[in-house]
Amino acid sequence: MPKADFDAIDCNILVALQEDARLTVLQLGERVGLSASPCARRVRRLEAAGVIKAYVAVVDQTAVGLPVSVFASVKLERQREEELDRFTMAVIRWPEVVDCYLMTGQRDYLLRIVVEDLEAYERFLKNKLTRLDGVAAIESSFALGQIKRANALPIRAEDGKR
């Protein structure tokens, strides 16, 4: 669904659901100025188009015993499709990797890895990441603290606010 197909109500629905995905259709409709049935149709259309991908609970990583975030920059020996696909398939299987981006620049990938402590990261590094064929270099940076983490995209609501 191209952005051009969104109207102000669609944008307001997305903004409201990003703030609270547990809203009932009735509550959501009240927020965006629709009755329940047309609101539900719009939400289903956004889901079917893949705009709304999932509804999730945001969990505090420290509260569940995973306080360490490590950002690892990974350089591959070669950037051929076969090597990129092999790396992608491995990363998808590793639950410690919560974010992974294919990058431009000196490194090929940037990963955010969440673990309980430094020893757990060392195990991840030794048992998984360094054992993957085609990895040429890994540079790890440890987050000292989290300043901001947003789960909502900056969609402009009908009133023009972000």
C-alpha positions in Angstrom: 0.0 0.0 0.0 1.8 3.2 -1.1 1.8 6.1 1.2 -0.3 8.0 -1.3 -3.1 5.6 -0.5 -3.1 6.7 3.2 -5.5 9.5 4.2 -5.5 11.4 7.5 -7.7 8.9 9.2 -5.3 6.0 8.3 -2.4 8.0 9.6 -4.3 8.7 12.8 -5.2 5.0 13.2 -1.5 4.2 12.9 -0.4 6.8 15.4 -3.0 5.7 17.9 -2.1 2.0 17.6 1.6 2.7 18.0 0.7 4.5 21.2 -1.5 1.7 22.5 -2.1 -1.4 20.4 -4.6 -2.7 23.0 -7.2 -0.2 22.1 -10.6 -1.8 21.2 -12.0 -1.0 17.8 -14.6 1.2 19.5 -11.9 3.2 21.4 -9.8 3.5 18.3 -12.8 4.7 16.3 -13.5 7.3 18.9 -9.9 8.6 18.7 -10.0 8.9 14.9 -13.6 10.0 14.4 -15.1 6.8 13.0 -17.7 4.3 14.2 -16.5 0.8 15.0 -17.3 -0.9 11.7 -15.5 1.5 9.3 -12.6 1.7 11.7 -12.3 -2.1 11.8 -12.4 -2.2 8.0 -9.5 0.3 7.8 -7.5 -1.6 10.3 -8.0 -4.9 8.4 -7.0 -3.1 5.2 -3.8 -1.8 6.8 -3.1 -5.3 8.2 -3.8 -7.0 4.8 -1.5 -4.5 3.0 1.3 -5.3 5.5 1.4 -1.8 6.9 0.5 -3.2 10.3 2.9 -6.1 10.7 2.1 -7.3 14.2 0.9 -6.4 17.7 3.4 -6.9 20.4 4.2 -6.2 24.1 7.3 -4.1 24.6 9.3 -5.9 27.4 11.9 -4.1 29.5 15.1 -6.0 28.8 16.6 -5.3 32.2 13.5 -6.5 34.0 13.8 -9.9 32.3 17.5 -10.3 33.1 19.0 -9.1 29.8 20.6 -5.8 30.7 23.5 -5.9 28.2 23.2 -4.5 24.7 26.1 -5.0 22.4 26.4 -3.4 19.0 28.5 -5.5 16.6 29.8 -4.3 13.3 30.5 -7.2 11.0 32.6 -7.2 7.8 32.3 -10.2 5.5 35.2 -11.5 3.4 33.1 -11.0 0.3 29.8 -9.4 -0.4 28.5 -11.9 -2.9 24.8 -12.9 -2.7 25.7 -16.4 -1.4 27.7 -15.0 1.6 25.0 -12.4 2.3 22.3 -15.0 2.3 24.3 -17.4 4.6 24.9 -14.6 7.1 21.2 -13.5 7.0 20.0 -17.1 7.6 22.3 -17.5 10.5 21.4 -14.3 12.2 17.6 -15.0 11.8 18.1 -18.2 13.9 20.0 -16.4 16.8 17.6 -15.1 19.4 20.3 -12.9 21.0 20.3 -10.7 17.8 17.3 -8.4 18.2 18.2 -6.0 15.4 20.3 -6.6 12.2 20.9 -4.1 9.4 22.7 -4.5 6.1 24.9 -1.4 5.9 26.8 0.8 3.5 30.3 1.9 4.4 33.2 0.0 5.9 31.2 -2.7 7.6 28.5 -4.9 6.0 26.2 -5.5 9.0 25.3 -3.8 12.3 23.8 -6.0 14.9 22.2 -5.3 18.3 22.8 -8.3 20.5 21.0 -8.5 23.9 22.5 -10.8 26.6 22.5 -11.2 30.4 26.2 -10.4 30.9 29.7 -10.1 29.4 30.3 -13.9 29.6 27.1 -14.5 27.7 28.3 -12.2 24.9 31.6 -14.0 24.9 29.9 -17.3 24.4 27.7 -15.9 21.6 30.8 -14.5 19.9 32.9 -17.7 20.3 30.1 -20.2 19.6 28.1 -18.5 16.9 29.4 -15.3 15.3 33.1 -16.2 14.8 32.2 -19.7 13.7 30.2 -18.4 10.7 32.1 -18.9 7.4 32.8 -15.7 5.6 33.1 -13.3 8.6 36.3 -11.3 8.2 36.0 -8.8 11.1 33.9 -8.1 14.1 33.9 -4.9 16.1 31.9 -4.8 19.3 30.7 -1.7 21.2 28.9 -2.0 24.6 26.1 0.3 25.4 26.6 2.1 28.7 23.0 3.3 28.9 19.9 3.7 26.7 19.0 7.3 26.1 16.1 6.7 23.8 14.3 3.7 22.3 11.2 4.3 20.2 8.9 1.7 19.0 6.7 4.2 17.1 7.5 5.5 13.7 7.2 9.3 13.3 4.0 9.3 11.3 2.4 12.7 11.0 -1.1 12.7 12.5 -4.0 14.7 11.0 -3.2 17.7 13.2 0.3 17.9 11.7 2.0 16.8 14.9 4.5 14.0 15.1 
